[in-house]
């Protein structure tokens, strides 16, 4: 998922805080003063840790400084452009140079790192390790079940989320109040509200959404995931046991129809509406509503760059038919490279444990990070806008299902090569929703067959 531009104020940094998921929680042994090091963890070591160039880097750097002060260890935090983090880590593990002591991994890349054995289970480093129940599960993102090639409650812990991200609904409170609109509970209501805004000319656009497809990248597909979940659909019949594609079911076609209707609320040039463009249309006051990654709240509340700071409302997205959160998740996780010498692996686990402790995550939230713990969502002395955003994030996090709501497949890149252009064409109106989902269905059937995964 594309990193967002750097917010300039502390309020902006703080507003980027938190979303998570909570149906099945897990985590690390921790306490307010920081978690204890695993047995045998080295003292006074230097850790080399890669990270992405993202809005939450200043918050992360402050955590690192506090970790060094408290533990006596040193950390060399190496910043790379978002896509280069994976490249650097893959090169390092394949060459077995072991430059890095900790891997920071984008959610969509976690399956590849697990399938290839590039990370090691935490219990291989410390047999007594147990997860902390205050850390959100994010649909079991930390537990890899190798036999099924999925994340499942029965799997081994091979990573721990550092930063959570989910989509939330954002809207102009002043426009909604002027027109007497209610915060929507369904996708149809979002579309209806957008049409009313257009008819009343209360804003230039009734809504602006991310409809630009980028082949091989989780862009338009990321936002579409919430629509698919909200319609009660799924990409596959039962991931892990029956990988029969189900893209073109009635639910899939409904989600695609919503996508087209949402796109019609915004600019006609739908193929140019990426994440940054959608945020910009909100910032300049032209768009009355959207749904975006929670970290975007930082930019919307930055008075130096946003004309609508203080005018934005936040709410969870419409739920699935079963009442669960429909939002996709976009996480960064920390893992221990496979083959790392024992002393360095223990130091790495100590670092991950500390970074996900209550003390660290509460500090993270205050400084603009997105906490992954249920007990770190209410830092003191924060602006009302941040509180509103945090509330929407927390509600989403606590209502996510056990089955992942995002792409966590070893074949995700191949899949995105098919979904991105098809969804872009559906949004643009150049391909009817049913035809577009039929195209995706055919592509997924080929991908699953090539991967040799079980169906039927």
KARA-V932387 format. One record per residue. N is the residue number from 1. SS is DSSP state (a for helix, b for strand, c for the rest). PSI is psi in radians with two decimals (NA if undefined). NEAR is the number of other ideal C-beta (glycine too) atoms within 8 Angstrom. Layout:
n: <N	N>
ss: <SS	SS>
psi: <PSI	PSI>
near: <NEAR	NEAR>
This chain:
n: <1	2	3	4	5	6	7	8	9	10	11	12	13	14	15	16	17	18	19	20	21	22	23	24	25	26	27	28	29	30	31	32	33	34	35	36	37	38	39	40	41	42	43	44	45	46	47	48	49	50	51	52	53	54	55	56	57	58	59	60	61	62	63	64	65	66	67	68	69	70	71	72	73	74	75	76	77	78	79	80	81	82	83	84	85	86	87	88	89	90	91	92	93	94	95	96	97	98	99	100	101	102	103	104	105	106	107	108	109	110	111	112	113	114	115	116	117	118	119	120	121	122	123	124	125	126	127	128	129	130	131	132	133	134	135	136	137	138	139	140	141	142	143	144	145	146	147	148	149	150	151	152	153	154	155	156	157	158	159	160	161	162	163	164	165	166	167	168	169	170	171	172	173	174	175	176	177	178	179	180	181	182	183	184	185	186	187	188	189	190	191	192	193	194	195	196	197	198	199	200	201	202	203	204	205	206	207	208	209	210	211	212	213	214	215	216	217	218	219	220	221	222	223	224	225	226	227	228	229	230	231	232	233	234	235	236	237	238	239	240	241	242	243	244	245	246	247	248	249	250	251	252	253	254	255	256	257	258	259	260	261	262	263	264	265	266	267	268	269	270	271	272	273	274	275	276	277	278	279	280	281	282	283	284	285	286	287	288	289	290	291	292	293	294	295	296	297	298	299	300	301	302	303	304	305	306	307	308	309	310	311	312	313	314	315	316	317	318	319	320	321	322	323	324	325	326	327	328	329	330	331	332	333	334	335	336	337	338	339	340	341	342	343	344	345	346	347	348	349	350	351	352	353	354	355	356	357	358	359	360	361	362	363	364	365	366	367	368	369	370	371	372	373	374	375	376	377	378	379	380	381	382	383	384	385	386	387	388	389	390	391	392	393	394	395	396	397	398	399	400	401	402	403	404	405	406	407	408	409	410	411	412	413	414	415	416	417	418	419	420	421	422	423	424	425	426	427	428	429	430	431	432	433	434	435	436	437	438	439	440	441	442	443	444	445	446	447	448	449	450	451	452	453	454	455	456>
ss: <c	c	c	c	c	c	c	c	c	a	a	a	a	a	c	c	c	c	c	c	c	c	c	c	c	c	c	c	c	c	c	c	c	c	c	c	c	c	c	c	c	c	c	c	c	b	b	b	b	b	b	b	c	c	c	c	a	a	a	a	a	a	a	a	a	a	a	a	a	a	a	c	c	b	b	b	b	b	b	b	c	a	a	a	a	a	a	a	a	a	a	a	a	a	a	c	c	c	c	c	c	b	b	b	b	b	a	a	a	a	a	a	a	a	a	c	c	c	b	c	c	a	a	a	a	c	c	c	c	c	c	c	c	c	b	c	c	c	c	c	c	c	b	b	b	c	c	c	c	b	b	c	c	c	c	b	b	c	c	b	b	b	b	c	c	b	b	b	b	b	b	b	a	a	a	a	a	a	a	c	c	c	c	c	c	c	a	a	a	a	a	a	a	a	a	a	a	a	a	a	c	c	c	c	b	c	c	c	c	c	c	c	c	c	c	c	c	c	c	a	a	a	a	a	a	a	a	a	a	a	c	c	c	c	c	b	b	b	c	c	c	b	b	b	b	c	c	c	c	a	a	a	a	a	a	a	a	a	a	a	a	a	a	c	c	c	c	c	c	a	a	a	c	c	a	a	a	a	a	a	a	a	a	c	c	c	b	c	b	b	b	b	b	a	a	a	a	a	a	a	c	c	c	c	c	c	c	c	c	c	c	b	b	b	b	c	c	c	c	c	c	c	c	c	c	c	c	c	b	c	c	b	b	b	b	c	b	c	c	c	c	a	a	a	a	a	a	a	a	a	a	a	a	a	a	c	c	a	a	a	a	a	a	a	a	a	a	c	c	c	c	c	b	a	a	a	c	c	c	c	c	c	c	a	a	a	a	a	a	a	a	a	a	a	a	a	a	c	c	c	c	c	c	c	c	c	c	c	c	c	c	a	a	a	a	a	a	a	a	a	a	a	a	a	a	a	a	a	c	c	c	c	a	a	a	a	a	a	a	a	a	a	a	a	a	a	a	a	a	a	a	c	c	c	c	c>
psi: <2.36	2.37	2.56	2.65	2.72	2.09	2.70	-0.28	2.84	-0.65	-0.77	-0.72	-0.72	-0.59	-0.20	-0.01	2.69	2.27	2.70	-2.86	2.53	0.15	-0.68	1.91	2.66	3.09	-2.56	2.63	2.11	2.87	3.08	-0.54	0.09	2.56	2.71	2.58	2.60	2.73	2.29	0.04	2.37	2.65	2.61	0.50	2.91	2.17	2.37	2.07	2.11	2.66	2.85	2.71	1.75	2.91	-0.46	0.07	-0.74	-0.66	-0.74	-0.73	-0.64	-0.63	-0.76	-0.73	-0.73	-0.66	-0.77	-0.73	-0.72	-0.62	-0.35	-0.08	2.80	2.55	2.21	1.79	1.97	2.09	2.28	2.67	2.61	-0.94	-0.42	-0.30	-0.85	-0.78	-0.78	-0.73	-0.71	-0.77	-0.68	-0.76	-0.63	-0.56	-0.23	0.58	-0.46	0.86	-0.67	2.45	-0.40	2.46	2.38	2.11	2.30	2.51	-0.78	-0.26	-0.17	-0.74	-0.74	-0.73	-0.61	-0.80	-0.68	-0.04	0.56	-0.18	2.76	2.54	2.48	-0.59	-0.23	-0.47	-0.76	1.76	-0.43	0.01	2.34	2.49	2.66	2.24	-0.16	-0.26	2.24	2.56	-0.48	0.94	0.83	0.60	-0.41	-0.23	1.86	2.13	1.74	-0.60	-0.52	-0.18	0.74	2.90	2.19	2.70	-0.41	-0.06	3.05	2.54	2.01	-0.01	3.01	2.31	2.35	-0.76	2.23	2.66	2.33	2.81	2.44	2.78	2.36	2.47	2.72	1.93	-0.67	-0.66	-0.77	-0.73	-0.72	-0.69	-0.02	0.60	2.54	2.60	2.18	2.53	-0.18	2.85	-0.62	-0.63	-0.62	-0.79	-0.77	-0.77	-0.71	-0.72	-0.68	-0.65	-0.72	-0.82	-0.64	-0.10	0.68	-0.24	2.80	-0.71	2.41	-0.25	2.62	2.29	2.77	1.81	0.10	2.15	2.41	1.79	2.32	-0.04	2.54	1.38	-1.64	-0.59	-0.54	-0.82	-0.62	-0.49	-0.68	-0.64	-0.76	-0.79	-0.74	-0.48	-0.06	0.29	3.14	2.79	-0.54	2.73	-0.84	1.49	2.30	-0.57	-0.65	1.78	0.43	2.12	2.50	0.56	-0.65	0.45	3.03	-0.60	-0.73	-0.73	-0.64	-0.78	-0.71	-0.61	-0.75	-0.72	-0.82	-0.74	-0.66	-0.76	-0.58	-0.20	-0.29	-2.76	2.60	-0.46	1.17	-0.50	-0.15	0.02	1.53	-3.01	-0.82	-0.68	-0.71	-0.75	-0.73	-0.68	-0.51	-0.78	-0.71	0.00	0.07	-0.51	2.43	-0.28	2.82	-3.12	2.35	2.91	2.51	-0.51	-0.34	-0.34	-0.54	-0.76	-0.63	-0.48	0.15	1.81	-0.35	-0.35	-0.06	2.26	-0.10	0.27	2.26	-0.09	0.03	2.37	2.71	2.46	2.76	2.73	2.77	2.42	3.04	2.92	-0.47	-0.04	0.05	2.85	2.39	-0.16	2.49	2.75	2.53	1.61	2.74	2.32	2.79	2.43	2.92	2.11	2.45	2.53	0.01	2.37	2.60	-0.79	-0.66	-0.62	-0.70	-0.66	-0.64	-0.75	-0.66	-0.75	-0.81	-0.73	-0.78	-0.75	-0.41	0.24	2.86	-0.74	-0.85	-0.76	-0.55	-0.71	-0.71	-0.80	-0.73	-0.59	0.01	0.04	3.06	1.82	2.64	0.13	2.52	-0.39	0.28	0.35	0.06	1.01	2.61	2.83	0.92	2.60	2.75	-0.68	-0.71	-0.70	-0.73	-0.76	-0.75	-0.67	-0.78	-0.69	-0.80	-0.73	-0.69	-0.83	-0.71	-0.09	0.24	2.56	2.94	-0.66	2.24	2.43	0.09	3.02	2.00	1.14	2.57	-0.36	0.35	-0.71	-0.78	-0.70	-0.76	-0.42	-0.42	-0.77	-0.67	-0.94	-0.62	-0.77	-0.64	-0.73	-0.60	-0.82	-0.64	-0.27	0.08	-0.29	2.18	2.58	-0.80	-0.76	-0.72	-0.71	-0.53	-0.70	-0.77	-0.71	-0.81	-0.73	-0.71	-0.64	-0.71	-0.72	-0.78	-0.70	-0.77	-0.64	-0.24	0.51	2.61	2.46	2.75	NA>
near: <10	9	9	15	7	7	14	7	9	7	12	16	15	15	17	16	18	16	16	19	17	12	12	9	11	13	14	13	8	14	8	6	4	13	13	6	10	13	7	7	10	9	8	6	10	7	14	11	14	13	13	13	9	9	13	14	12	10	13	12	9	10	14	11	8	10	15	11	6	8	11	6	14	8	12	8	9	9	8	11	7	11	6	8	15	10	8	12	16	9	8	12	11	6	6	6	5	11	5	12	12	15	13	13	16	12	14	11	9	15	12	10	13	12	8	6	6	12	13	12	8	13	9	6	14	10	5	6	13	5	11	13	7	10	16	16	15	15	16	14	16	15	14	11	13	8	4	8	11	10	13	10	7	5	13	10	13	13	13	15	17	12	11	17	12	18	14	18	16	14	13	12	9	7	13	14	7	7	10	4	9	5	9	12	5	7	12	7	11	15	12	9	13	14	10	11	16	10	6	7	5	8	12	4	13	13	14	14	14	12	17	13	15	9	8	7	8	11	14	15	13	13	14	13	12	14	14	13	14	14	13	8	12	9	10	12	9	8	11	8	6	9	12	10	12	12	11	10	8	5	11	16	12	10	14	16	9	14	15	12	9	16	14	7	14	15	9	3	6	14	10	8	15	11	12	9	11	15	13	8	14	17	12	7	8	9	14	13	14	13	12	13	11	17	11	12	16	16	14	15	17	15	9	7	9	12	6	11	11	7	7	15	10	12	10	11	14	11	12	11	6	7	6	10	16	12	15	12	17	11	13	11	14	15	13	14	17	9	7	12	6	8	9	13	12	16	14	15	15	14	16	15	15	14	12	19	14	12	11	14	15	13	12	17	16	11	13	16	15	16	14	16	16	13	7	14	13	5	10	4	4	9	9	5	13	14	9	10	15	14	9	15	19	13	10	18	18	12	13	18	10	8	6	11	14	13	11	12	9	8	8	13	7	8	14	14	10	13	14	16	10	15	17	14	11	15	15	11	9	4	11	6	12	9	8	14	15	9	11	16	13	8	12	14	9	8	12	13	7	6	9	4	7	6	8	4>
